[in-house]
Amino acid sequence: MVEQLKEARDDLTQAEKTADDDVRETIRETADAYRDYVVGDHEPDHTIIDQHLNTLRQLQQDVSGDTKTRVDRALEATEEYRKTLEQA
C-alpha cells in the first residue's frame, strides 16, 4: 500500500530536478510529505490524499516535458493509493 506513495515520492523527487523555479517548491513540499508517510508510522487519510491529488493536478497544468511525465506518474500512483483507503 505504501509502495504507491514511495513510487510517487521518487517521481516527484526526479520532477523537482527538472522543474522550473515557479513550481519546484510545491513539488519539493509534496515529495517531502510523501517521504514522511513512507518512513513514518502514520498514513494519510482521504482528506490529506485529496489535497495532494489537487496539488498534483494543478502541477500537471503548470509543467511540461520530463517534469510533466514525472508528475503524471506521481498522480497515477497517488490515485492508486487512494483506492486502497477505507472510507470514513
Beta strands, then each sheet from edge to edge (+ up, - down):
end
